[in-house]
Amino acid sequence: MFALRSAPRTNGSRAQSPLVWRAMCAIDRALVRTVGRIEITGEFPPSLLGRPVLLTANHIGMFDPMVVLAACRQMGIYPRYMLTAGLLDAPVLGYFLRAAGHLRVDRGKSNIAGAFDRAVDNLRTAQVPLLLYPEGRVSRDPGLWPERGKTGAARMALQGNVPVVTISQWGAHEAVYWGTETVSTFADIKPLLMSFLRAVRNRPVFKVHFGPVVNLSDLSAGKPGDAFRAHSRIMRQITTNLIPLRPTEPNEPHFHDPTRPLDSISPWRPK
């Protein structure tokens, strides 16, 4: 089991982050502390502070971006996200997210290739980490192990020649139900609200582990198959570091979310 550590409070990427984003991160930290307790293991390499870095995390629930962000803030880093157009175009929230400097991706649109190139160019010169979920969605594996995912993060890392640090997390799935694809009435919101209030009462433990830099030194962007090899190493490291975070839940999570679809099988599930 990983040893708990007292995360350092460093300047990290604070100076390079817009004030509006630092304020939103402070609000996020207060919210996470209201819902549960956060435990952080591992470390973000001090040598990577102020340098381009790609953070990759497993996706286990609707609340886990808030938990990961709170853990990053406690580590002294203020990562940016690649966010869908729906979030960036949302009233009020979208304005603040755009002002915070997050990157836009329009899923399924013809300009997604251009967005990828812009993200790589931005990543090469960034002074704060960029955080991605290689799975692309909350895991639908019955055991909540990482899904197969896509090679986008790996291709960005190879093309931009930037280091990859993995984040493995467990517990945030207990904060809010998965819910529904679309929200049209209060009946769609009620399960999420009730699960959130239950979490505030039960105070689950949110475990976040920062892994070492993934070794991609022998891979290149132009070699066929290397993008998948890089993706496989990233996902396997996330999974390997996830195992000690859930020692009593090797097969399925104890927490049952009746709204989460279970139509996927993880290829990374431990044997």
Residue, then its C-alpha position, 0 to 999 in steps of 0.5 A: m500500500f502506498a504511504l500517505r504523504s503530506a503534500p507540499r504547498t509550493n508555488g508550482s504553476r500558481a504564478q502562471s495560472p489566471l487569478v480566476w482559475r486559482a479562485m475556482c480551484a480554492i472553491d473546488r477544494a472547499l467543496v471536496r472537503t465538504v463532501g469527503r476526505i482526501e488522501i494523497t500518495g506519490e508526488f508530482p516531480p519537483s523537476l517538472l514544475g513550470r514545464p510542459v507536462l501531460l497529466t493522465a487520470n482514470h475516470i470513475g465518476m462525475f465528481d472525480p475531476m473536482v477531486v483530482l483538481a483539489a489533489c493537484r492544488q494541494m501538490g502546488i499545481y493548477p492544471r488546465y483541462m481539455l474540455t468539451a464545447g458544451l462546458l465552455d459554451a455553458p452560461v456563466l460557467g463557460y465564461f469563467l472556464r474560458a477565462a481560465g485558459h482551458l482548451r476546447v475540443d469539439r467531439g465529432k466535429s471536422n475541426i478536431a484535427g486542428a484542435f489536436d494540433r493547437a493543443v500540441d503546440n500549446l502543450r510544448t510551451a505550457q508552464v502548467p500541466l494539461l490534464l486529460y482522461p485517456e478513457g474519454r468517459v466514466s468507466r462502464d466496466p462493472g469493476l470500474w477498472p479503466e476502459r480501453g480508451k483512445t490514443g489521443a493523450a499518447r499521441m500528444a505526448l509523443q508529438g509534443n515530446v513532453p513527459v507524462v505523469t499518471i494519476s490513479q484515483w478511487g472513491a470519488h465515484e461515491a460522491v455523485y451518481w452517474g445519472t443520465e445522458t440528458v437532463s430534462t426534468f427534476a426527476d433526472i436531477k433527483p438521484l444525483l442530488m440525493s447521492f450527493l447529500r448521502a455522500v456529505r453525510n457519509r464522507p467517503v475517502f477520496k484516494v489520489h495517487f501521483g505516479p512516476v513519469v511514464n517511460l516513453s523514451d524509446l517511442s516516437a510520434g512517427k513510428p507506426g504502432d508507437a502511439f498504441r504502445a505509449h497508450s498501453r504503458i500509460m493505462r497499465q501504469i494507471t491500473t497498476n497504481l489503482i490496485p493498492l487504492r482499492p485492496t478490498e474491492p478487487n472485482e467490483p466496487h462496494f458502492h453501487d450506482p444503479t444509474r451507471p451503465l455496465d456495457s464495457i469490459s476493461p482490457w487492463r483489469p488485473k488478472 
